[in-house]
């Protein structure tokens, strides 16, 4: 990842952390499966969580009914380009876990 810009690194790690959050795996198991350095993963997870904590506010946009019927439900935009999109019928427990992580709880 050395040839990546800061923005690219941040976006890449946002994707990695989001994948871990939805995986149900421990950090160690997730990193082992994907060949990631656990220390780097922990660094970026903390860094991204702290960045979200600095935002303070989040914009929530709910698509129109036609979009919802087509499969999109709720789109949550948090901070610097972080987007959480929930399809109709999303798993409530996964959302709760995500909100706990984003909220630092």
N, C-alpha and C positions, 0 to 999 in steps of 0.2 A: 504493500500500500504506500510505499515511499514516494512514488511518482504522482500520487494524487494530491490535489489541492486540499486545503483545509475544509472547504465546503464539501468537496467530494468525500473526504474521510468522515466528516460529520454525518452526511447523508447515508453513507455505507453503514456506519455503526448504528444509526437510528433504525435502519432496516434489520440489522442483526439483533439488536435489543428487542425490537418488536417481535421478531420471530421467536426469540427465547421466551418472551412473556406469554405467547400463545402456545408454547410447546408443552407446558406442564412439567418440564425437566428441571432439575437443579442446574445451577450455573455450571458446575463442574461437568456434569453429564452432557449438557448442551455443547460446551466448548470442546470436550473430548470427541463428540460425534462429528463436529465440523472442523476439527484441527485448529481451533483457535487458542491463543494464549489466554489462560484464565485471568492473569493479572491485567492484560490489556482490556479484556472484556469488562472487568470490574471498574477499571479506570473510566472507560467510556460510559458505562452505565451510570456511574456517579456523576460524571460531567454532564451528561444529557439530562439527568434528573435535576441537577442544580440549575441548569439553564432554564428548564421548564418552571422551576420554582421561582425564578426571578421575574417571570412574566406577570403573574398576579391576576390577569384576566384572560379569558378565552372567549373566542367568538364561536357560537354554535349556529350552524345553518341547517335548516330542515328543508329538504327538497320538496317540490310540489307533488301533488298526489299522483300525477302521471309518472314522475320519476320513481316515487315510492312503489308504485305498482310494478314498475319495470325492474325492481330489485334493489334500488338504493333506498336506504332508510335515513340515517342521520349522518351528517358529516361534521366532525369536530375539528376546528383549526386551533392549534395551540402553539403560540410563540412563533419561532423562526421557521416557518414552513412545515411544521409537524402536523400531519393530517391523520385523523382517525376516522375511517369510514365504516359505518355499521350497516350491514345489509338487513333487510327485513328478516326476522327470525334469528337474530344474533344470539349468541350464548350469553346470558345475563351474568353468570359467574365470571366469565372471562372479562367482561366489561368492568365488573366490580374490582377484579384484581388489577386491571389496567389503571383504573381511577385511583386505587390505593398507591400504586407505584408512582403515578404522575403527581399525586398529592403528597408524596413523601411519607405516607402512612403505611 
